[in-house]
């Protein structure tokens, strides 16, 4: 695996950003725009997924990164549940729901794969890199 120098290079962060870019505009349109709690939950959840990936990367240790990725994965699952709620009350068409759900599900799977990769790797993280150099 190539060395990643910035969180923006991470595929999982890029996917989370794309998902957010699809969801955020929906929160400005009725009927979602009028449901302040639901709107805030959607915005908060999709933003938090991105932010946790970035924060975990920035912490500099594999353990902390995995913890943050696990949190992001849980939030992506939460977003899938929110999408169901939105469809159930008529905020999304079934077609739109399926598209958003597929994007969220892909992100969950990619996060799971990335977490598994990190768990099996010998990478310790940037925080420890300088300690091992002479």
Buried (B, 14 or more C-beta within 10 A) or exposed (E): EEEEEEBEEBEBBBBBBBBBEBBBEBBEEEEBEEBEEBBEBBBBBBBBBBBBBBBBBEBBBBBBBBBBBBBBBBBBBBBBEBBEEBBEEEBBEEEBBEBBBEBBBBBBEBBBEBBEEBEEEEBBBBBEEEEEEE
